[in-house]
Amino acid sequence: MLPGSHYYRIPSGIPSSPAPLLPIPSGKLIPPAGKPDLGIPKVPDLPRIPPPAPDALPKPRTGCPLPATVVLCVPERAMVIVEGQPLQSTGRERTFRTPDLAPAEEFVYTVRATVMIDGKAETETIKVNVVAGEVSRASFEKLFTRLERPAPSVVTTGLRK
C-alpha cells in the first residue's frame, strides 16, 4: 500500500460489477424518477444579488512597482509641463507614463498648461493623482472655457474718408 493511498475492500456479499442492464422496449417512455420526500424541510431560495460592477471591485495590487499612465485633455496649441519637464507630444490629448511607482500608494503630479489667447499667455495648473498600474485622466477646463469666450467686439463710431 502506498503512503497517502486508501484502498477499500468490497464485502463479499456485494457483486463487484454493476448489475446487467435490461433492454428497454422501443417506443416506451420511462418517466423520470422523482426526488424522494425525506421529510426534510426545504430551505427557501435566497434572493439573487447582482454582482458588483467591474469598476466597483477593488483593483488587485501587486508587490512590484509599476508605472502609471496619465491622459491629459488640453487645448491643441497648449504647451504642457509636468513636474517642470515639457511634454513633446502635441494635439488635444496628451499621454505620458510615469516612472515605476510603489504599489498601494497614491502620488500627485503637478501639470501646467499654457496657451496664447489674444496675444496673452494663459496658464492653468492642476494636480493629478496617480496610482501604480492605473490610468488617471485630467482636463484643463478653465483653458477651454477661456478659449470659447467670444473675442471682444470692436465698436466704430464713424467712418473716415
Disulfide bonds with the S-S distance in Angstrom:
none
